[in-house]
């Protein structure tokens, strides 16, 4: 490696959420993700395309699968910059 490469000026930093969203975009996954209530444990993208299924072998109770799916959905969406929706109630 040439030492001149080390002498380049620092680049502007890019937010991790931007990189994460871009990487998912390259995989044709549009955020935010949603839990498909009709198929317990299934997360779909903003276009309704399946992204992944939690507990595909149905080894856990539905309530537990739903909680896991929604926690993963929350983690992915928040990391990508999508804040959770507040339920009116």
N, C-alpha and C positions, 0 to 999 in steps of 0.2 A: 504494500500500500504506500502510495506516495504521501510524504508528509504535507504536501501542499493541500491535500484534501482536508487535513485537520485545521488548516488556516482559513477555511471558508467562514463567512459571517454566519451567526446563528439564524436559523429560519424562524419565522413566526410560528408560535406553537398553535397546534390545532387541538381543540377540545376532544377528549376521549369519546364523548357522545357523538360527535360528528364522524369520527373514524368508524365507530361501531355501527352507526346508521348507514354509512357508505358501504361498509363491508356486507351488511345484510342486503342493501340495495343491489349489490353485484350478484347476490344469490336470488334476486327477484322476490325478496321478502320486504313488503311495505309495512312500516310501523304506523300506529301502535298495534300490538298483538291484542287479541280478544279471546276469552274463554268461550268455546262453542257449547252453550248450555244444553244443546240437544245431544251432544256426545261427550259425556263426562271425561274430563282430563285432556280434551283436545284443544290445542291452541291454534288459532288461525290468524293470518295477517289481516291488514286493513282491507284487502280485496276479498277476504273470505277463503283464501287458499290455506290448506292445512300446513302447519309448520312442524309440529310434533305432537305426540301423544304421551301422556304420563301414564305409567302402569298399563302398558299395552296387553299384558298377560292377565290383567284383572285379578291381581293377588292382594290388593288392598281394598278396604271399604270405600264406596263412592264418596263419602264425606271427606275422607282423608285424601283421596285423589283430587277432588275439587280444590281442597286447600293447597295442596302441593302445586297444582297447575296455576292457581291464582297467585301464589307467592312467586313462582317463576315468571309469570306474566308481568307482575309488578316490578320485579328486579330488572327484567329486560327493558320494559318501557321506561322506567325511571332513569336507568343508565343511558338510554337513548335520548333523554330530555323530555319525555312525556310524563307529566304529573298525573297522579291518579284523579279520577273524577270523584267529586263529592256527591253522595246521594242526597237528594232532597227528602226530608222526612220529618 
